[in-house]
Amino acid sequence: MRALFEAWAKPHYLYRPVQLLRRIARGLARPGAREIVALPWGLDLIVDPREAIGSALWHLGVFDLALTETLWRLLEPGDLALDVGANIGYTTGLMALRVGSTGRVLAFEPHPAVHAQLVANAERARRNPRCGEIRTFETALGAVTGVARLAPGSYFADNNGIARLTDEPDVEAIEVALTTLDEALGDGRAALVKIDVEGEELRVLRGAARALGERRIRHLVFESYPAELPGVAAWLGERGYSLFGLGMRWSGLLLSRPGEEPRLPPYEAPNYLATLDPVIAASQLRGRGWQALRGDPGRARPHALPRQRG
């Protein structure tokens, strides 16, 4: 009985009852390889419910709720945001909506097949006049520019989000273009960079040494597992960033400090926020409720650093 309760008693359903009805109906159907998911904020997304990310979106209506809510609350109209490891474009579209028609999103996804899905979903988002400019790149980000080897992994068909860069010569991989965050950003200033690169976060950050050193990236939101986190935290701490873990409870986000593992249900990946504005960011994230699940536009708050427009 408890397992059944936990399976259904999720914020995804409690704050958005229509999704519970969809979940029940979809449990009786056999989805195809291409289905349309209506996201809470009014955008549609093409997904494949047969693989992990598509399945989560098909059943829950969102993916990685703690990450989703963080992006929703931190981004504001006119911002420049980067989506590193954009996958099929779920966070890309969310970011484009939050930065509004005067903002921009740069989305990077190196796997050719997944990038094609990103392009299709970015095109759908562009049709919405509330969304900002979206530019997609079939490129990986790392510490240097050039060419890299991307290994899809044995279970790629079951989870399109597990491909990762590799230096191992005996691993099956494809060649992909490689650039750096410094190259992608140029002399610009980003409000937020989201990074999900399957353990290669530190390489991406090393490729942003100039932008980080010049404090031109306000927030970084990244997925990291325990083995990689200490190196990433040290690199960012040396450059003046404060770190929070992004946990969750029924009533909203739950921030944790370094050394404290974010409190998350087993279906959520561990994500972290590194920020130059810890007081303001914490204030924005500690409000109760799930604004993203309601599509609540929220209110802009003052920033301590100069903003980057368009």
Secondary structure, DSSP 8 states (H G I E B T S, - for coil): -HHHHHHH--HHHHS-HHHHHHHHHHTTS---SSEEEE-TTS-EEEE-TTSHHHHHHHHHSSSSHHHHHHHHHH--TT-EEEEES-TTSHHHHHHHHHH-TT-EEEEE---HHHHHHHHHHHHHHHTSTTS-EEEEE-EEE-SSSEEEEEE--TTTTT-TT--EE---TTS--EEEEEE-HHHHHTT--EEEEEE--TT-HHHHHHTTHHHHHTT-EEEEEEE--TTTHHHHHHHHHTTT-EEEEEEEETTEEEEE-TTS-----TTS--EEEEES-HHHHHHHH-SSS-HHHHT--------SS-----
